[in-house]
Structure formats: C-alpha cells, structure tokens
Amino acid sequence: MKKLLKFLVEKITGNKDFEIQESEEEGRVDYMILAPEEIVGMIIGKGGKTIKTIRNLLKVRATLEKKAVSVSVAPKA
C-alpha cells in the first residue's frame, strides 16, 4: 500500500520531495505524508477532495488485504 500511496502523491504533485511514515498496530496501518508546505495544498486539494480520493483508493486496497488504513498530511519541519 505504501508504494501505491507514494505513486499517487508523486503523480498528483509532480514532486518527489516528500516522505511517508508508516506505522502498523493490530491490523491498522497509519500513513503520515510529510511534504513541503507548497505541495501540502496540492495533496489536500480544493475542499479536501484530493486527499479524500487518495483515502478511498487506499481503503479499497486495504479491504482486499483485510486491514484498516488511515492517511494524514503534515508539513515537513
């Protein structure tokens, strides 16, 4: 799933300057996208539409793997 998330963010932003942190706990996978402030807006999208779409795509993959998934975005420090 991490490869899918990386592919989606890379294609949406056209930028490879981001980091994805992954943590797994009891069948739940949490992803944190750390990106420069100038591309965080592109990842979130207008009204949050882009991040909602990314989450929905990952939920489909997670369902096939019988896991739960969550995705969040934060600016890189």
Stockholm file with secondary structure:
# STOCKHOLM 1.0

chainA/1-77         MKKLLKFLVEKITGNKDFEIQESEEEGRVDYMILAPEEIVGMIIGKGGKTIKTIRNLLKVRATLEKKAVSVSVAPKA
#=GR chainA/1-77 SS CHHHHHHHHHHHHSCCCCEEEEEEETTEEEEEEEECHHHHHHHHCGGGHHHHHHHHHHHHHHHHTTCEEEEEEEECC
#=GC SS_cons        CHHHHHHHHHHHHSCCCCEEEEEEETTEEEEEEEECHHHHHHHHCGGGHHHHHHHHHHHHHHHHTTCEEEEEEEECC
//
